[in-house]
């Protein structure tokens, strides 16, 4: 049975090119990443508050579910092989000078609030 991992990407748009960045990310990039074997779902987020003290100021977050029976690094390696090619063109509106991307493995089930 496949294990599910979470790939987290924090990034910014080039100043003044936010609309172009979001159009590319939402209409092209998400589908390009989901075409990579193992990538199952994606969701994007935008910062709505000031970062906590000492946090890096990323405005955008994308999370991807990666499901595989093998090594999850293989899915990431395949995605990286596609970056910048015709199957996964990158936008010049993305600030590539500063981003953060990492794969996490869940260590607990989802915990929900109990309301009385």
matplotlib code that plots the C-alpha trace (Angstrom):
import matplotlib.pyplot as plt

x = [0.0, 1.4, 2.6, 1.6, 4.1, 3.6, 5.8, 5.8, 6.9, 7.3, 8.0, 7.4, 6.6, 8.9, 7.7, 5.1, 4.4, 2.1, -0.8, 1.4, 2.9, -0.4, -1.9, 1.0, 1.0, -2.7, -3.4, -0.2, 2.3, 0.0, -1.1, 2.5, 3.6, 0.5, 1.5, 4.6, 4.0, 3.4, 2.0, -1.7, -3.0, -2.1, -3.3, -2.0, -2.2, -1.4, -0.1, -2.8, -0.8, 2.6, 5.2, 6.1, 9.4, 12.5, 10.4, 11.3, 8.8, 7.3, 3.9, 2.9, 2.7, 1.9, 1.4, 1.4, 0.5, 2.9, 1.9, 4.4, 5.2, 8.9, 11.3, 9.5, 12.8, 12.2, 9.1, 10.9, 13.9, 11.5, 9.8, 13.2, 14.2, 11.1, 11.7, 12.5, 11.6, 8.6, 6.7, 7.3, 8.2, 8.9, 7.7, 10.0, 7.5, 8.6, 11.4, 14.0, 16.4, 14.6, 12.3, 12.0, 10.9, 11.0, 9.3, 7.7, 6.5, 3.5, 4.3, 0.8, -2.7, -4.7, -5.9, -9.2, -10.6, -13.3, -16.1, -18.6]
y = [0.0, 3.4, 5.8, 9.4, 12.3, 16.0, 18.2, 21.8, 24.8, 28.3, 31.0, 34.6, 36.3, 38.8, 42.2, 43.7, 40.4, 38.7, 38.4, 36.8, 34.5, 33.4, 32.9, 30.6, 28.7, 28.1, 27.4, 25.6, 24.7, 22.8, 20.5, 20.1, 18.9, 16.6, 14.9, 13.6, 10.0, 9.9, 13.4, 13.0, 16.4, 20.1, 23.2, 26.7, 29.3, 33.0, 34.7, 36.7, 37.9, 39.1, 36.4, 35.5, 37.1, 35.7, 33.8, 34.1, 36.3, 33.9, 35.1, 31.9, 28.2, 25.1, 21.7, 18.5, 15.0, 12.4, 8.7, 5.9, 2.4, 3.1, 5.9, 9.3, 10.9, 9.2, 11.3, 14.5, 13.6, 13.1, 16.4, 18.1, 16.4, 18.1, 21.6, 24.0, 21.6, 21.8, 19.5, 21.9, 25.4, 27.8, 31.4, 34.4, 35.9, 33.5, 34.8, 32.0, 33.8, 32.7, 29.7, 26.7, 23.2, 20.1, 16.7, 15.6, 12.2, 12.3, 11.0, 11.2, 10.9, 14.1, 15.3, 17.1, 19.4, 18.0, 20.4, 19.9]
z = [0.0, -0.9, 1.8, 1.5, 2.0, 1.8, -0.4, 0.8, -1.4, -0.1, -2.6, -3.8, -7.0, -8.6, -7.2, -9.5, -11.3, -8.8, -11.2, -13.9, -11.3, -9.9, -13.4, -14.4, -11.1, -11.0, -14.7, -15.7, -13.0, -10.6, -13.5, -14.7, -11.2, -10.8, -14.1, -12.3, -11.2, -7.4, -7.1, -6.2, -5.2, -4.8, -3.0, -2.8, -0.1, 0.3, 3.4, 5.3, 8.3, 9.1, 9.6, 13.2, 14.4, 12.6, 10.0, 6.3, 4.4, 1.9, 0.5, -1.2, -0.1, -2.1, -0.7, -2.7, -1.7, -2.9, -2.7, -3.5, -2.4, -3.1, -2.2, -2.4, -3.5, -6.9, -7.4, -6.5, -8.7, -11.7, -11.0, -10.9, -14.2, -15.7, -14.3, -17.1, -19.9, -22.2, -19.8, -16.9, -18.0, -15.3, -15.1, -15.0, -12.6, -9.9, -7.7, -7.9, -5.7, -2.6, -2.1, 0.2, -0.9, 1.3, 1.6, 4.9, 6.1, 8.5, 12.0, 13.4, 12.0, 11.5, 14.9, 15.0, 17.6, 19.9, 20.4, 23.1]

ax = plt.figure().add_subplot(projection="3d")
ax.plot(x, y, z, "-o")
ax.set_aspect("equal")
plt.show()
